[in-house]
């Protein structure tokens, strides 16, 4: 239903990047919520099948869920502590400036040499961008 917005040219013109980002974020949040609710229900039922009472099953499923979140947060902190160089806090504006400057430099160099940029050079720049993002 939400994707039908592209069929109306007026609605497409009214949409902005902020609106689209918000709409995508909302839909992602809803999908994550639905997935977690399904997982918690399965966990709750598994504890009941194992022989725990209804209240204990609910408590254990909830504790396991939040323990998993805490465990993930601790792993995240550990990874950032071990490898600070590739997981440092970078200002997004400075990343855009670096990207633009690198593209300008490559274009200028290609114009000077009167050749197109080598695909290996572009791959190395893309690789550096991905490394900065932690991927």
Protein Blocks (a to p, Z undefined) as FASTA:
>chain_A
ZZmmmmpmklmmmpcfklmmmmmmmmmmmmmmmmmmmmmmmmmmmmmmnopafklmmmmm
mmmmmmmmmmmmmmmmmmmmmmmmlmcccdfklmmmmmmmmmmmmmmmmmmnopacdfkl
mmmmmmmmmmmnoZZ
